Amino acid sequence: MTTSEQNLASGQGWHVHDVVCTAGAGDSPFEEEHRTFCVAAVTQGTFRYRTRQGMAMLAPGAILLGNPGACYECGHEHGAGDRCLSFHFAPAYMEAIVAEVPGARRLGFGTPRLPPFPALAPLLAEAEAARETADSDAFEELGLRIAAAAVAVAAGTANVGRAPSRRDQKRVAEAVRRIELDADQPISLAELAGETATSPYHFLRTFRHVAGMTPYQFLLKTRLHRAAVRLRTSDEAISAIAFEVGFNDLSTFNRRFRREMGQAPGAYRARRRIV
């Protein structure tokens, strides 16, 4: 077996795998079949990808595209091994994304891959960082954003958009209040979208446009702010504060707090005794 897959996260209609292939020039390619829509970001290595949409050489930064029912094969004549973040979407899930991307008119990819685009680089870096830090909660939003970006780029409409309506602004305001109310509890993108009667992608795009960040980013920011206040105003153990504001893992809390506040939680708390 030259390929291993690790499930990183999943939800209704989607899942994402960390796929590591160790095949080399001496391994014969074999035919496989896409069971769902596939949008896979290549993060390491090179390989040849052939499907009914054509053949392409993929390298880091490129995005492999696959349609349900399409047969494909990968070859490694030019070097051994590769690694991909492979997002998979059920047809109904992808159909909802396509319907929300301005200018996109067809369900299905007409090309086997997208070459490395500078506009996609920050998003792919976020996804790879989520993989390396085991941030499984981030993948629901990342999958939607990557799929929508791939659809938009493939359709040539990456810069098309519209201003949010008053109704959209109201939905975002209600979602913000909901997150603030239940920030210490698990809150999924699908759950928030369902409460506003919109698709997950429409809600994500609208929230980001109105609030300037994604729902998950706002949730993290809310949790970290509350933790910072508690660190300054109480003598509770750092671990207790982390769990009470909604983090399930102390190392994750420490890493995110340092990134947001510029200091470790302990150092941040110590400052109150100095100031």
N, C-alpha and C positions, 0 to 999 in steps of 0.2 A: 504494500500500500504506500503510494508516494504522496498522498494528500491527507492532511488531518484538518478537521473542522472543530472549532470550539464555539458553542453558542454564547454570545455576549449579552444579548437581550432579545426580548420578543414581546409581542402584544397582538391584539386582534387584527389579523390581516398583514402582519409584518414580522420579520425577524432579521437579525444580523449575526453573521458568523465571522470569526477570525480564521481565514483559510491559509494554511501553510503547505506549499508543495515543494517536494524535494526532488522532483523528476529532473533528469539531465538528458544529454544528447543521446545516450544509449537506450532511453526508454521510449517505446513506441506510443504515440498518442492514441487515445481511444475515444470513441464517440459517447457523449453524454447528452442529456436532455434537460433544458430549463423547465422546471415545473411551475415557476412563477416568474414575474418580472424580476430581473436581476440588474442591480446597479452596483458594481464592485469597483472600489477605489484601489488601485495598485499602489502598495506602499514599499515594496522591495522586489528587486529582480526584474527580469524580462521574460516574455513568452509570446508565442504566436497563438492567435485566437482566430478560429474559423467557424463561421456560422452562415446561415442562409443570407444574411445581410452583407456578407463579404468577409474578407480576411484582413487582419491588422496585427501589427507588432505593438505590444503593450509594454510600457515602462513606467516607473514611479511617477505618479501625478496624473496618469491616464485613467479613464473610467471605462470599464467593460460594460456593455449594454446587452441584455438578453431578453427575449420575448418568450412567454409561456408556450411550451410545445416545440420550440425551436431546438434542433439538434446542433451540437457544437463539439469541437475538440480543441485541445490546447497542446502545443508542442514546445519543446525546449532545445531546439537544435543549436541555439546560439549561447546557451549558458544554463547552468543548473539552478533550479529553485526560484520560488517567488512567494510573495505574501500579499494577501488582499483583505480588505474589509468589505465583505460581501453582504449587501442589503437585498432582501427579498420581499416582494410585495404581491399580495393577492390581486387578481384582476380588478375586483371591485374597489379595492383600496387605491390602486393606481388610477383607475378611472376618475375617482373623486379628486385626485391631485391634478390630473390633466384638465379637468373641467374648471379648475381654479387658476390655471396658468394662462395669463392673457396671451392670445395669439396661437395657443396650442390647439390643434384641430383633430389630431388623430391619437388613438390609443395604440401604442406600439412604437418601437424604435426602428428607424430605417437605416441605421448605421451600426456597425459592430462596436464602435468605441468613440469616446471623445478624447482628443489629445489633451495634454496638460494645458489648461487655461489659467492665466494669472488670476482671473476673477474667482476661480474655484479654490485656489491655493489656501486661503485662510480657513475655509470651511473644511477642507480635507485635513488640515493641520489640527483643527478642533477634534475631528473624528479620531485621528490617530492618537491624540493626547488622551481622549476618553478611553480608548483601548488600553493604553499603557498604564493608566491610573485606575483601571477597573471601575470607571464611572458609568455603570450600567443605566442609571437614570437619565443620562444625557442622550442616549441613542434614539429615543422616540422622536425627539425634535430633530436631531441630526439626520436621521433617516428621511424624514419629510423634506428637510431643506436640501439634502443632496439629491433626492429624487426630483424635486421641483426644479432645481438648478439644471439637472441633466435634461429634463423635458424642455425647459426654456432655451437652453443653449442649442439643443438639437433642432428646435423649432425656429431658432433665430430671433427669439423675442426676449432675451435675457434682461433687457433694460426697460421693457414695457411694464407699466403699472398704473394704478389709479389711486386717487386720494381716498382715504377711509371716509365713509359716510357717518352721519350723526348716529345712526343705529349701530354701526361698528364701534364708534367711540363709546357708546353706552354699554355695549357688550364687554369691551375691554375694562371699563370702569367697574363693572360688576365682577369681572374675573379678578381684578386687582383686590377688591374688597374680600372676595372669597379666599384668595391666597393669604391675605393678611390675617384673616380670621382663623384659618386652619394651617398655618405655615409649619406647625410642628407635626403635621400628619402627612402621609404619602398622598400626593396629588398628581394625577397623570394628565397629560395633554388631552387624551381622549375624553377623560372625565370633564375637564373644563370646556372642551368644545361641545360636548353633549349638553351641558347646562346652558349654552348659548344657542343651541339648535343650529350649529354650523359644522362643516367638516373640519377635521383636525388641521388640514393644511390651510384652509381659509382663516381659521381662528389664529393659527400660529403666525401667518403673514400679517394679519390685521393687528394682532397684539404687538408684534415687533415694530410695525409702522407707527402705531400710536404711542407705545410706551418706550420705544427706543431700545428694547431688549426683548429676549424671548421670555415666555412664562417661566421656564426652568431657571433662567438667569435671575429673574425677579424673585423667585422663591428662594434661591440661594442667598441673594443679597438681603432679603428680609430676615432669614435665619441668622446670617452672620452679623447683621446690625443688632439684632436682639441679644446675641451672644456677647457682643462687644459691650453693650449697656450693662449686662449682667456681670461681666468681668470687672467693670469699674464700680459697680454699686453693691456687690455682694462678695462673700468669702466662700461661696460654694465651690466644690471641686470642679476643675475644668471639665472633667469627664461628665459630671452630672449636668453641667450647663449644656455641653454638646448634645447629649441625649435629649434633654428637655426641649431644646429649640428645634429638634427634628433630624439630627444626624445619627446614623446607626453605627458609625465607626469613628473612633477617636482619631485615628491617623488621617482619615479623610478630612475631618473637621480641622485638624491642625494645619494640613496642607492648604486647604481653601482659605482659612483665616489668614495665614501668612501672605497668601497671594493677594487677598483683598485689602488687608490692613497694613501690610508691609512689615509685620512683626509676628512672632509666635504668640499664642494666647498668653503664656506665662509672662513674657516680656511686656506685652501690652498691659496686663494687669499691674505689673510692677511700676509702671509709669505713674499710676495714680498716687503712689506713695512718695513720688519724687516731685511731681508738679505741685 
